[in-house]
Amino acid sequence: MNKTILLEKRPVGKPQLTDFKFVSEKVEEITAGEILLKTVYVSVDPYLRGRMNDAKSYTPPFELHKPITSGIIAEVVASKNPAFTKGDLVSGMLDWKEFQKSDGEGLLKVDATKAPLSAYLGVLGMTGLTAYLGLTEIGKPKKGETIVVSGAAGAVGSIVGQIGKILGCRVVGIAGTDEKVAMLKSSLGFDEAINYNTTKNMVAAIKEAAPNGVDIYFDNVGGPISDAVLFNINQFARFVICGAISVYNNTELPKSVSVQPFLIKNSALMQGFIVFNYVEKYPEAMNQLSKWLADGKLTYRETIVEGFDNIPQTFIDLFEGKNSGKMLIKI
């Protein structure tokens, strides 16, 4: 039998295990032009929380009682499609199923001999593309500038900081534990890092860590941390708005500092984005990320949990900061 995970209820606040439902079904037979896929790795990401709401967004919400989809690495176990052969490994947006059929549309073949399979969901996948394109297309870093990254120990943030260092910037990371702060500085090369959970005055802490002010803020969290950065920005600062995990589970509108006075007096830019805005730049970004990875200039962190049944809990764990780097499930 084939296990599938459905969205049973729309979460109110932080997702609960009861919002998901496991069902079993027979493995589907493939017909001409189709392939049968066996799931190998599943990516869980904060943005999936937004798709669980019935609200207008940049992509349609998940439907109730239907499978959830996310980035997945899968193996072709049977093929009636001439473009794929048994044993091929592919990456794509697929359902949370142990097995599923596909016509091959939207799937990208990946090579396990060139990089670990998990990397194609992280540094060489949507995560790396988001970090690279958000920073370079909106942040436009210049050598000697200061970049502050929130959610810096997460999948995107940890790569953003490393790219900033490669490009000659001072990089300050913000994370939620002393262990993550130590990792950012010792393993990933951040110049400074701040534990927001033990820091009483974030405005002062950011000022101390970024004595020359903040030129670029790569925002993965929103909320009070991002408010504190506003008090430290330089003229012509750029805010790259990638995520807002701190408010995804809010059931009331958050109360935040008004950004307009800060943006006006500093002639600053604040721009949200999704990686799909820059599809035409993917080849350039992938080439550069691959080169940095091969040259040893870029590394990555992963938190890998084993077992299909653990997908929902692993997703929930994102909102408690239990991941270091990319959060994945190995099936």
C-alpha positions as CSV (number, residue, x, y, z in Angstrom):
1,M,0.0,0.0,0.0
2,N,1.0,3.6,-0.6
3,K,0.9,6.2,2.2
4,T,-0.3,9.7,1.5
5,I,-0.5,12.8,3.7
6,L,-3.5,15.0,3.3
7,L,-4.3,18.5,4.7
8,E,-7.2,17.5,7.0
9,K,-7.9,20.9,8.6
10,R,-6.6,24.4,8.1
11,P,-4.3,25.2,11.1
12,V,-5.3,27.9,13.5
13,G,-2.1,29.3,14.9
14,K,0.8,26.8,15.0
15,P,0.0,23.6,13.0
16,Q,-0.9,20.5,15.0
17,L,-0.6,16.9,14.1
18,T,-4.4,16.7,13.9
19,D,-4.3,19.1,10.9
20,F,-2.9,16.2,8.8
21,K,-4.3,12.9,7.9
22,F,-2.5,9.7,6.7
23,V,-4.4,7.6,4.2
24,S,-3.3,4.4,2.3
25,E,-4.1,3.6,-1.3
26,K,-3.0,1.2,-3.9
27,V,0.1,2.2,-6.0
28,E,-1.2,3.5,-9.3
29,E,-0.5,1.8,-12.6
30,I,1.3,3.9,-15.1
31,T,0.2,4.3,-18.7
32,A,2.0,5.5,-21.9
33,G,4.0,8.6,-21.2
34,E,4.0,8.2,-17.4
35,I,6.6,7.3,-14.8
36,L,6.3,5.8,-11.3
37,L,8.3,7.6,-8.7
38,K,9.5,6.5,-5.3
39,T,10.1,9.3,-2.8
40,V,13.6,9.6,-1.4
41,Y,13.8,13.0,0.3
42,V,11.0,15.4,1.3
43,S,11.7,19.1,1.9
44,V,9.7,21.0,4.6
45,D,9.8,24.8,4.5
46,P,8.1,27.6,6.4
47,Y,6.3,28.9,3.3
48,L,4.1,25.8,3.3
49,R,2.4,27.2,6.3
50,G,1.0,30.1,4.2
51,R,-0.4,27.7,1.7
52,M,-2.4,26.0,4.4
53,N,-4.5,29.1,4.8
54,D,-7.4,29.8,2.5
55,A,-6.1,33.2,1.6
56,K,-4.9,35.0,-1.5
57,S,-1.2,34.6,-2.1
58,Y,1.4,34.2,-4.8
59,T,0.4,30.6,-5.2
60,P,-3.0,28.9,-4.6
61,P,-3.7,27.4,-1.2
62,F,-3.6,23.7,-0.5
63,E,-7.0,22.1,-0.9
64,L,-8.5,20.4,2.1
65,H,-8.5,16.6,2.0
66,K,-5.9,16.6,-0.8
67,P,-2.2,15.8,-0.7
68,I,0.3,18.4,0.4
69,T,3.1,19.1,-2.0
70,S,6.7,20.3,-1.6
71,G,10.1,19.9,-3.0
72,I,10.9,16.2,-3.3
73,I,13.8,14.0,-4.6
74,A,12.4,10.8,-6.1
75,E,13.7,7.7,-7.9
76,V,12.1,6.5,-11.1
77,V,11.1,2.9,-10.4
78,A,9.1,2.2,-13.6
79,S,8.9,4.2,-16.9
80,K,6.7,4.3,-20.0
81,N,8.1,7.7,-20.8
82,P,11.0,7.8,-23.3
83,A,12.6,10.8,-21.5
84,F,13.1,8.7,-18.3
85,T,14.6,5.3,-17.5
86,K,14.3,3.2,-14.4
87,G,16.9,4.4,-11.8
88,D,16.8,8.0,-12.8
89,L,16.7,10.5,-9.9
90,V,14.6,13.6,-10.2
91,S,13.7,16.7,-8.3
92,G,10.4,18.5,-8.4
93,M,7.3,19.7,-6.6
94,L,5.5,16.5,-5.8
95,D,2.9,15.1,-3.4
96,W,3.6,13.8,0.1
97,K,3.3,10.2,-1.1
98,E,5.6,7.2,-0.8
99,F,4.9,6.4,-4.5
100,Q,3.3,8.5,-7.2
101,K,3.0,8.6,-11.0
102,S,3.9,11.6,-13.1
103,D,4.0,12.6,-16.8
104,G,7.5,14.1,-16.1
105,E,6.4,17.7,-16.6
106,G,8.4,20.0,-14.3
107,L,10.9,17.3,-13.2
108,L,14.6,17.9,-13.3
109,K,17.1,15.0,-13.4
110,V,19.8,15.2,-10.7
111,D,23.1,13.5,-10.5
112,A,24.1,11.8,-7.2
113,T,27.7,11.6,-8.4
114,K,28.1,15.4,-8.5
115,A,26.6,16.3,-5.1
116,P,24.6,14.5,-2.4
117,L,21.0,14.1,-3.3
118,S,19.8,16.2,-0.4
119,A,21.8,19.1,-1.7
120,Y,19.4,19.4,-4.7
121,L,16.7,20.4,-2.3
122,G,19.0,22.8,-0.4
123,V,22.1,24.7,-1.6
124,L,21.7,23.5,-5.2
125,G,17.9,23.8,-5.2
126,M,15.2,26.3,-4.3
127,T,17.0,27.2,-1.0
128,G,20.3,28.2,-2.7
129,L,18.5,30.0,-5.5
130,T,16.4,32.0,-3.0
131,A,19.5,33.0,-1.1
132,Y,21.6,33.9,-4.1
133,L,18.9,35.7,-6.2
134,G,17.4,37.6,-3.2
135,L,20.7,38.9,-2.1
136,T,22.2,39.7,-5.5
137,E,19.1,41.0,-7.3
138,I,17.6,43.1,-4.5
139,G,20.4,43.5,-1.9
140,K,23.0,44.3,-4.6
141,P,25.9,43.9,-2.1
142,K,29.0,46.0,-2.5
143,K,32.4,45.0,-0.9
144,G,32.8,46.5,2.6
145,E,29.0,46.8,3.3
146,T,27.3,45.3,6.3
147,I,24.6,42.6,5.9
148,V,22.4,41.5,8.7
149,V,20.6,38.1,8.3
150,S,17.7,37.0,10.4
151,G,16.9,33.3,10.7
152,A,20.6,33.0,9.9
153,A,21.0,29.4,11.0
154,G,18.1,28.3,8.8
155,A,18.3,26.9,5.3
156,V,18.3,30.2,3.3
157,G,19.9,32.4,5.9
158,S,23.0,30.3,6.4
159,I,23.7,30.4,2.7
160,V,23.0,34.2,2.4
161,G,25.6,34.9,5.1
162,Q,28.2,32.8,3.3
163,I,27.5,34.5,0.0
164,G,27.8,37.9,1.7
165,K,31.3,36.9,3.0
166,I,32.4,35.6,-0.5
167,L,31.4,39.0,-1.9
168,G,33.5,40.9,0.7
169,C,30.8,42.1,3.1
170,R,30.7,42.1,6.9
171,V,27.9,39.7,7.9
172,V,25.9,39.6,11.2
173,G,23.6,36.7,11.8
174,I,20.6,36.5,14.2
175,A,19.6,33.1,15.5
176,G,17.8,31.6,18.5
177,T,20.3,29.6,20.5
178,D,23.9,29.9,21.7
179,E,24.8,26.7,19.7
180,K,23.5,28.3,16.5
181,V,25.3,31.5,17.2
182,A,28.6,29.6,17.8
183,M,28.0,27.6,14.6
184,L,27.5,30.7,12.5
185,K,30.8,32.2,13.6
186,S,33.0,29.1,13.8
187,S,31.7,27.1,10.8
188,L,30.1,29.5,8.4
189,G,32.4,32.5,8.8
190,F,29.9,35.1,10.0
191,D,31.6,38.1,11.6
192,E,29.2,38.4,14.5
193,A,26.0,36.6,15.6
194,I,23.3,37.5,18.1
195,N,21.0,35.2,20.1
196,Y,17.7,37.0,20.1
197,N,16.3,34.8,22.9
198,T,18.9,35.9,25.4
199,T,19.3,39.5,24.2
200,K,17.2,42.1,26.1
201,N,17.9,45.0,23.8
202,M,18.1,44.0,20.1
203,V,18.5,47.6,18.9
204,A,21.6,48.0,21.0
205,A,22.9,44.5,20.1
206,I,22.6,45.1,16.4
207,K,24.3,48.5,16.8
208,E,27.2,46.8,18.6
209,A,27.5,44.0,16.0
210,A,27.2,46.4,13.1
211,P,29.1,49.6,14.2
212,N,29.1,51.0,10.7
213,G,25.3,50.6,10.4
214,V,23.3,48.1,8.3
215,D,23.4,48.4,4.5
216,I,21.4,45.2,3.7
217,Y,18.9,43.3,5.8
218,F,17.9,39.9,4.6
219,D,14.7,39.2,6.4
220,N,13.5,35.7,7.0
221,V,11.5,36.3,10.2
222,G,9.7,39.6,10.4
223,G,8.3,40.8,13.7
224,P,10.3,42.5,16.5
225,I,13.7,41.5,15.2
226,S,13.1,43.2,11.9
227,D,11.8,46.3,13.8
228,A,15.1,46.5,15.7
229,V,17.1,46.5,12.5
230,L,15.2,49.6,11.3
231,F,16.8,51.7,14.0
232,N,20.3,50.8,12.6
233,I,20.0,51.2,8.9
234,N,22.2,53.4,6.7
235,Q,21.3,55.7,3.9
236,F,20.2,53.8,0.8
237,A,19.8,50.5,2.9
238,R,18.1,47.6,1.2
239,F,15.6,45.3,2.9
240,V,15.3,41.9,1.2
241,I,12.0,40.5,2.5
242,C,12.2,36.7,2.0
243,G,10.1,35.3,4.9
244,A,8.2,36.1,8.1
245,I,8.2,32.9,10.1
246,S,7.7,34.8,13.4
247,V,4.2,35.8,12.3
248,Y,3.0,32.9,10.1
249,N,1.1,31.4,13.0
250,N,-0.4,34.6,14.4
251,T,-4.2,34.6,14.7
252,E,-4.3,38.4,15.2
253,L,-2.7,41.2,13.2
254,P,0.8,41.9,14.6
255,K,1.7,45.3,16.0
256,S,4.9,46.6,14.4
257,V,6.9,49.7,14.2
258,S,5.8,51.9,11.3
259,V,8.5,51.5,8.6
260,Q,7.7,54.6,6.5
261,P,9.7,57.2,8.6
262,F,12.8,54.9,8.5
263,L,12.6,54.3,4.8
264,I,12.0,58.0,4.0
265,K,14.7,59.5,6.0
266,N,17.3,56.9,4.8
267,S,16.1,56.7,1.2
268,A,15.9,53.0,1.9
269,L,14.4,50.2,-0.2
270,M,12.2,47.4,1.1
271,Q,11.2,44.7,-1.4
272,G,9.5,41.4,-0.9
273,F,10.1,38.6,-3.4
274,I,9.6,35.0,-4.3
275,V,12.3,33.0,-6.1
276,F,10.0,32.4,-9.1
277,N,10.3,36.1,-10.0
278,Y,13.8,35.3,-11.3
279,V,13.3,32.1,-13.3
280,E,15.4,33.4,-16.1
281,K,18.3,33.8,-13.7
282,Y,18.3,30.2,-12.5
283,P,21.0,28.9,-14.8
284,E,23.4,31.7,-13.8
285,A,22.7,31.2,-10.1
286,M,23.1,27.4,-10.3
287,N,26.4,27.7,-12.1
288,Q,27.7,30.1,-9.5
289,L,26.5,28.1,-6.5
290,S,27.9,24.9,-8.0
291,K,31.3,26.5,-8.5
292,W,31.5,27.9,-5.0
293,L,30.4,24.5,-3.6
294,A,33.1,22.7,-5.7
295,D,35.7,25.3,-4.7
296,G,35.0,24.8,-1.0
297,K,33.9,28.4,-0.6
298,L,30.3,27.4,0.3
299,T,29.1,24.8,2.7
300,Y,25.7,23.9,4.0
301,R,24.0,22.5,7.0
302,E,21.1,19.9,7.1
303,T,18.8,18.5,9.7
304,I,17.6,15.2,8.4
305,V,14.8,13.2,10.0
306,E,14.1,9.6,8.8
307,G,10.8,8.1,8.1
308,F,7.7,9.1,6.0
309,D,5.5,9.1,9.1
310,N,7.6,11.9,10.6
311,I,6.9,14.5,7.9
312,P,4.1,16.4,9.7
313,Q,6.0,16.6,13.0
314,T,9.2,17.6,11.3
315,F,7.3,20.4,9.5
316,I,5.9,21.6,12.9
317,D,9.4,21.5,14.4
318,L,10.5,24.3,12.0
319,F,8.4,26.7,14.0
320,E,10.3,25.8,17.2
321,G,13.7,26.3,15.6
322,K,14.7,22.7,15.8
323,N,16.5,22.8,12.5
324,S,20.0,23.9,11.7
325,G,20.2,24.6,8.0
326,K,17.8,22.8,5.6
327,M,15.1,20.5,7.2
328,L,14.6,17.3,5.3
329,I,13.0,13.9,5.7
330,K,14.7,10.9,4.3
331,I,12.3,8.1,3.4
